[in-house]
């Protein structure tokens, strides 16, 4: 098969490339993503026409010395997140590389990458990094960074979001325990993260997440082990943002479809003002020992909503799960509408005595909402409207499993 130019071996379970790959002398594209391959064979140097080397989500570590300098027609190399190219080879790539994704193992490598068109970066255990500026993560003229993961950078305290915006689709911040501040310079968060779709914040000391509001494309939000967060967003923060807005009211989370909040020991409420979730289909809140009300609105805010046409609601919510919230007494201090809700899970929330359903929750249709819960909790519920339980179907099967 010496005339083969395109070879996609992704998702095949391969553990190594055969040495005979050296016979594919006309190969231009090679994809081994999502395999068990942990090293590239030295025979790869025979593929002098190779332009695309895609090795995403493999077991690769350091790319073999000399490989990049020999394959001088390479335009795209992606060994993200575990693989990396050493400093000497990175310097040689500047002449011909069009895009690169890799792990960053030192500040020196990070500095070199600022001159290259990066697409995906994984900063892991870069111990001396105290402040990180976004405009140093890619070549200013040709950078197109789509995915950024920052993990276990134990001295990192500040992220500086500078430059003229970005193309980032996914941002993950894992166990950066000293991270306390995100600074915005030239653009607002909504302008800077105008295409961000997925955001993970785990194990940080951030206590202010007001910048996540109004992100136009954010569809997936996961927050865990952030010990300083008492509420995701505050009324004062929202007002500051609204003062900067010149357009009419926009949803606070216009594109969000999935939200998971877990292991926030100081969290007392998601917010103290109305949040809009026009597309949210799944909401999970778990292991938050201090939370008493998921969404709490000040009395003045409730009165304003009562006289306005806009009503707080979850129009697309299908799945709601709340577990291990020992102090939870209410999901909200006002009634919500759940026109699409199908499944509700409530476990280890024994102080929750009422569900926030409005009267006529099904609007005269026959839809049944299934509830996974403990029998003891279900039998202790209080109802303002005696017709509501007829639309709910409890499931106690896990109680029987726990007893066994």
C-alpha positions as CSV (number, residue, x, y, z in Angstrom):
1,X,0.0,0.0,0.0
2,X,2.8,2.5,-0.8
3,X,0.4,4.9,-2.5
4,X,-1.8,5.3,0.6
5,X,-2.0,9.0,1.6
6,X,-4.7,8.9,4.4
7,X,-4.8,6.6,7.4
8,X,-7.2,6.9,10.3
9,X,-6.6,4.4,13.1
10,X,-8.5,6.3,15.8
11,X,-10.7,4.4,18.3
12,X,-9.1,1.1,17.2
13,X,-7.6,0.0,20.6
14,X,-4.1,-0.2,19.0
15,X,-1.2,-0.5,21.5
16,X,1.5,0.2,19.0
17,X,2.1,1.1,15.4
18,X,3.7,-1.7,13.3
19,X,7.2,-1.1,12.1
20,X,5.9,-1.7,8.5
21,X,4.4,1.7,8.6
22,X,7.7,2.9,7.1
23,X,6.5,1.5,3.8
24,X,3.7,4.1,3.5
25,X,6.1,6.6,2.0
26,X,3.3,8.7,0.4
27,X,1.3,9.0,3.6
28,X,0.2,12.6,4.3
29,X,-2.3,12.1,7.1
30,X,-2.0,9.8,10.2
31,X,-4.6,9.7,13.0
32,X,-4.1,7.4,16.0
33,X,-6.3,9.4,18.5
34,X,-8.1,7.5,21.3
35,X,-5.8,4.5,21.2
36,X,-3.5,2.8,23.7
37,X,-0.4,3.8,21.8
38,X,2.4,5.0,24.2
39,X,5.2,5.8,21.8
40,X,5.9,6.5,18.2
41,X,8.2,4.1,16.3
42,X,11.5,5.3,14.9
43,X,10.3,4.1,11.5
44,X,8.0,7.1,11.3
45,X,10.9,9.2,10.1
46,X,10.6,7.4,6.7
47,X,7.2,9.2,6.2
48,X,8.8,12.3,4.6
49,X,5.5,13.4,3.1
50,X,3.6,13.4,6.4
51,X,1.7,16.6,7.0
52,X,-0.8,15.7,9.6
53,X,0.1,13.8,12.8
54,X,-3.0,13.5,15.1
55,X,-2.4,11.6,18.3
56,X,-5.0,13.0,20.6
57,X,-6.0,11.2,23.8
58,X,-3.4,8.5,23.7
59,X,-0.8,7.4,26.2
60,X,2.0,9.3,24.5
61,X,4.6,11.2,26.6
62,X,7.6,12.9,25.1
63,X,7.8,12.7,21.3
64,X,10.9,11.0,20.3
65,X,14.0,13.2,19.8
66,X,14.6,14.3,16.2
67,X,11.3,13.2,14.8
68,X,9.9,16.7,14.3
69,X,13.1,18.0,12.7
70,X,13.2,15.1,10.2
71,X,9.5,15.4,9.2
72,X,9.9,18.8,7.7
73,X,6.5,18.8,5.9
74,X,4.5,18.5,9.1
75,X,1.9,21.2,9.2
76,X,-0.3,19.9,12.0
77,X,0.8,18.0,15.1
78,X,-1.7,17.2,17.9
79,X,-0.5,15.1,20.8
80,X,-2.8,16.7,23.4
81,X,-3.2,16.2,26.3
82,X,-0.5,13.8,27.4
83,X,2.2,14.1,24.7
84,X,4.7,16.9,24.4
85,X,7.6,18.1,22.2
86,X,10.8,19.2,23.8
87,X,12.2,22.7,23.7
88,X,14.8,22.0,21.1
89,X,12.3,20.5,18.6
90,X,9.8,23.2,19.2
91,X,12.3,25.8,18.0
92,X,12.6,23.9,14.8
93,X,8.9,23.7,14.2
94,X,8.4,27.5,13.8
95,X,9.4,27.4,10.2
96,X,6.6,25.1,8.9
97,X,4.1,24.2,11.6
98,X,0.5,25.5,11.1
99,X,-1.1,24.1,14.3
100,X,0.1,22.3,17.4
101,X,-1.6,20.8,20.5
102,X,0.4,19.4,23.4
103,X,1.2,19.2,27.1
104,X,3.2,22.1,28.6
105,X,5.8,20.8,31.1
106,X,7.7,24.0,31.9
107,X,7.7,27.8,31.7
108,X,10.4,27.6,29.1
109,X,8.2,25.4,26.8
110,X,5.2,27.8,27.5
111,X,7.4,30.7,26.4
112,X,8.3,29.0,23.2
113,X,4.7,28.1,22.4
114,X,3.8,31.8,22.5
115,X,5.5,32.0,19.1
116,X,3.6,29.0,17.7
117,X,0.0,28.5,16.5
118,X,-1.4,26.5,19.3
119,X,-4.8,24.7,19.2
120,X,-4.9,22.7,22.4
121,X,-2.8,23.1,25.5
122,X,-2.6,21.1,28.8
123,X,-0.6,22.9,31.5
124,X,0.1,20.4,34.2
125,X,2.4,20.8,37.3
126,X,4.1,23.9,36.0
127,X,5.2,24.7,39.6
128,X,6.7,28.1,39.3
129,X,3.9,29.7,37.4
130,X,2.2,32.5,39.5
131,X,0.4,34.5,36.9
132,X,-0.8,33.3,33.4
133,X,-1.7,35.7,30.6
134,X,-3.9,34.4,27.9
135,X,-2.1,36.2,25.1
136,X,1.1,34.2,25.9
137,X,-0.6,30.9,25.0
138,X,-0.5,31.2,21.3
139,X,1.0,33.1,18.4
140,X,-0.7,36.5,18.3
141,X,-1.1,36.6,14.6
142,X,-2.0,33.0,13.8
143,X,-3.1,31.4,17.1
144,X,-6.4,29.5,17.3
145,X,-6.5,28.0,20.7
146,X,-9.6,25.9,21.1
147,X,-9.0,23.9,24.2
148,X,-7.1,24.8,27.4
149,X,-6.6,22.6,30.5
150,X,-4.8,23.9,33.6
151,X,-4.1,21.3,36.3
152,X,-2.1,21.2,39.5
153,X,-0.1,24.4,39.0
154,X,0.4,24.8,42.7
155,X,1.6,28.5,42.7
156,X,-0.8,29.9,40.1
157,X,-2.9,32.7,41.7
158,X,-4.1,34.9,38.8
159,X,-5.5,34.3,35.3
160,X,-5.2,37.4,33.0
161,X,-7.7,37.3,30.1
162,X,-6.1,39.8,27.8
163,X,-5.8,40.3,24.0
164,X,-8.5,40.7,21.4
165,X,-10.7,37.7,22.4
166,X,-10.3,34.0,21.7
167,X,-11.6,31.0,19.9
168,X,-11.7,28.8,23.0
169,X,-14.4,26.1,23.0
170,X,-13.4,24.3,26.2
171,X,-11.7,25.5,29.4
172,X,-10.8,23.2,32.3
173,X,-9.2,24.3,35.6
174,X,-8.3,21.4,37.8
175,X,-7.0,21.6,41.4
176,X,-5.3,25.0,41.1
177,X,-5.7,25.6,44.8
178,X,-4.2,29.1,45.0
179,X,-6.2,30.5,42.1
180,X,-8.2,33.4,43.5
181,X,-8.6,35.9,40.7
182,X,-9.6,36.2,37.0
183,X,-8.7,39.6,35.5
184,X,-10.3,41.0,32.4
185,X,-8.5,43.7,30.5
186,X,-9.6,44.7,27.0
187,X,-12.9,42.9,26.6
188,X,-15.8,41.8,28.7
189,X,-16.1,38.1,29.5
190,X,-19.0,37.8,27.0
191,X,-16.9,39.3,24.2
192,X,-13.7,37.4,25.2
193,X,-15.4,34.0,25.6
194,X,-17.8,34.4,22.7
195,X,-17.6,30.8,21.6
196,X,-16.8,29.0,24.9
197,X,-19.0,25.9,25.2
198,X,-17.7,23.9,28.1
199,X,-16.3,25.1,31.4
200,X,-14.9,23.0,34.3
201,X,-13.8,24.6,37.5
202,X,-12.6,22.1,40.1
203,X,-10.5,22.6,43.3
204,X,-9.9,26.4,43.1
205,X,-10.2,29.2,45.6
206,X,-12.3,31.4,43.3
207,X,-15.2,33.0,45.2
208,X,-16.6,35.1,42.4
209,X,-18.0,33.6,39.3
210,X,-20.0,36.5,38.0
211,X,-18.1,36.4,34.8
212,X,-19.9,33.2,33.7
213,X,-23.1,35.1,33.3
214,X,-24.3,35.9,29.7
215,X,-21.7,33.8,28.0
216,X,-23.5,33.4,24.7
217,X,-22.5,29.8,23.8
218,X,-21.8,28.2,27.2
219,X,-23.7,24.9,27.2
220,X,-21.9,22.8,29.9
221,X,-20.9,24.0,33.3
222,X,-19.2,21.8,36.0
223,X,-18.2,23.3,39.4
224,X,-16.7,21.1,42.2
225,X,-14.5,21.4,45.3
226,X,-14.4,25.2,45.4
227,X,-14.2,25.9,49.1
228,X,-14.8,29.6,49.1
229,X,-17.9,29.9,47.0
230,X,-21.0,30.9,49.0
231,X,-23.1,31.7,46.0
232,X,-22.3,31.3,42.4
233,X,-23.5,34.8,41.6
234,X,-24.6,37.7,43.8
235,X,-27.2,40.5,43.2
236,X,-24.5,43.2,43.5
237,X,-22.4,41.5,40.8
238,X,-25.4,41.1,38.5
239,X,-26.2,44.8,38.8
240,X,-22.7,45.8,37.9
241,X,-23.0,43.8,34.8
242,X,-26.4,45.1,33.9
243,X,-25.2,48.7,34.2
244,X,-22.7,47.9,31.4
245,X,-25.4,46.5,29.2
246,X,-27.1,48.7,26.7
247,X,-29.4,46.1,25.1
248,X,-32.7,44.8,26.4
249,X,-32.7,41.9,29.0
250,X,-30.8,38.9,27.9
251,X,-30.9,35.5,29.7
252,X,-28.2,35.0,32.3
253,X,-27.4,31.5,30.8
254,X,-28.7,31.7,27.3
255,X,-27.2,28.4,26.0
256,X,-26.6,26.4,29.1
257,X,-27.9,22.8,28.8
258,X,-26.0,21.0,31.6
259,X,-25.1,22.3,35.1
260,X,-23.5,20.3,37.8
261,X,-22.5,21.7,41.2
262,X,-21.0,19.5,43.8
263,X,-18.8,19.5,46.9
264,X,-19.0,23.2,47.7
265,X,-18.9,23.3,51.5
266,X,-19.8,27.0,51.9
267,X,-22.5,27.2,49.3
268,X,-25.7,28.6,50.7
269,X,-27.5,29.4,47.4
270,X,-27.0,29.3,43.7
271,X,-28.0,33.0,43.5
272,X,-30.2,35.5,45.3
273,X,-31.8,36.9,42.1
274,X,-33.6,35.5,39.1
275,X,-31.6,33.4,36.8
276,X,-32.8,32.5,33.2
277,X,-32.1,29.0,32.0
278,X,-34.1,28.8,28.7
279,X,-32.2,25.7,27.4
280,X,-31.1,23.9,30.6
281,X,-32.1,20.2,30.4
282,X,-30.1,18.8,33.3
283,X,-29.4,20.2,36.8
284,X,-27.4,18.3,39.4
285,X,-26.6,19.6,42.9
286,X,-24.8,17.3,45.3
287,X,-22.8,17.3,48.5
288,X,-23.2,20.9,49.6
289,X,-23.5,20.7,53.4
290,X,-24.6,24.3,54.0
291,X,-27.1,25.0,51.3
292,X,-30.6,25.8,52.5
293,X,-32.2,27.1,49.4
294,X,-31.1,26.4,45.8
295,X,-32.3,29.7,44.4
296,X,-33.3,32.4,46.8
297,X,-34.8,35.7,45.7
298,X,-35.1,38.8,47.8
299,X,-38.7,39.8,48.5
300,X,-38.3,43.0,46.4
301,X,-37.2,40.8,43.5
302,X,-40.2,38.5,43.8
303,X,-42.5,41.5,43.9
304,X,-40.9,42.9,40.7
305,X,-41.4,39.6,39.0
306,X,-45.1,39.4,40.0
307,X,-45.9,42.7,38.2
308,X,-43.8,42.0,35.1
309,X,-44.5,39.8,32.1
310,X,-41.2,37.9,32.6
311,X,-41.5,34.9,35.0
312,X,-38.7,32.8,36.4
313,X,-38.9,29.3,34.9
314,X,-37.1,26.2,33.7
315,X,-38.8,25.8,30.3
316,X,-36.5,23.0,29.1
317,X,-35.5,21.2,32.3
318,X,-35.9,17.4,32.0
319,X,-33.7,16.0,34.7
320,X,-33.2,17.4,38.2
321,X,-31.0,15.7,40.8
322,X,-30.4,16.9,44.3
323,X,-28.6,14.7,46.8
324,X,-26.7,14.9,50.1
325,X,-28.0,18.4,51.0
326,X,-28.7,17.9,54.7
327,X,-29.7,21.6,55.4
328,X,-31.9,22.1,52.3
329,X,-35.3,23.3,53.3
330,X,-36.5,24.5,49.9
331,X,-35.5,24.3,46.3
332,X,-36.7,28.0,46.0
333,X,-38.7,30.4,48.0
334,X,-41.2,30.9,45.2
335,X,-43.0,28.5,42.8
336,X,-41.3,27.5,39.5
337,X,-42.7,26.1,36.3
338,X,-41.2,22.8,35.0
339,X,-43.1,22.1,31.7
340,X,-40.7,19.5,30.5
341,X,-39.5,17.8,33.7
342,X,-39.4,14.0,33.4
343,X,-37.1,12.8,36.2
344,X,-36.5,14.1,39.7
345,X,-34.0,12.6,42.1
346,X,-34.0,13.6,45.8
347,X,-31.8,11.7,48.2
348,X,-30.5,12.5,51.6
349,X,-32.4,15.8,51.8
350,X,-34.6,15.0,54.7
351,X,-35.3,18.6,55.7
352,X,-36.8,19.4,52.3
353,X,-40.6,19.3,53.1
354,X,-42.1,20.9,50.0
355,X,-41.6,20.8,46.2
356,X,-41.8,24.1,44.3
357,X,-44.4,23.0,41.8
358,X,-47.1,25.5,40.8
359,X,-50.7,24.4,40.9
360,X,-51.7,22.7,37.7
361,X,-48.1,21.7,36.9
362,X,-49.1,19.7,33.9
363,X,-51.5,22.1,32.4
364,X,-54.2,19.5,32.1
365,X,-52.0,16.9,30.2
366,X,-51.3,13.4,31.5
367,X,-47.5,13.7,31.8
368,X,-46.1,11.9,34.9
369,X,-42.9,13.1,36.6
370,X,-40.9,10.2,38.1
371,X,-39.2,10.7,41.4
372,X,-36.3,8.6,42.7
373,X,-36.4,9.2,46.5
374,X,-36.6,7.6,50.0
375,X,-40.0,6.4,51.1
376,X,-39.5,8.2,54.5
377,X,-39.0,11.5,52.7
378,X,-41.9,11.0,50.3
379,X,-44.3,10.3,53.1
380,X,-43.2,13.4,55.1
381,X,-43.8,15.8,52.2
382,X,-46.3,18.7,52.7
383,X,-48.6,19.8,49.8
384,X,-50.2,23.2,49.2
385,X,-52.2,21.7,46.4
386,X,-53.6,18.2,47.0
387,X,-53.7,17.5,43.2
388,X,-49.9,17.7,42.7
389,X,-49.1,14.2,44.0
390,X,-51.3,12.6,41.3
391,X,-48.8,13.9,38.7
392,X,-45.8,12.4,40.5
393,X,-44.7,8.8,40.5
394,X,-42.2,7.9,43.3
395,X,-39.7,5.1,43.0
396,X,-38.3,3.6,46.2
397,X,-36.2,0.8,44.6
398,X,-32.9,2.1,45.9
399,X,-34.3,1.8,49.5
400,X,-34.6,-1.9,49.0
401,X,-31.0,-2.1,47.6
402,X,-29.6,-0.2,50.6
403,X,-31.5,-2.5,53.0
404,X,-30.0,-5.6,51.3
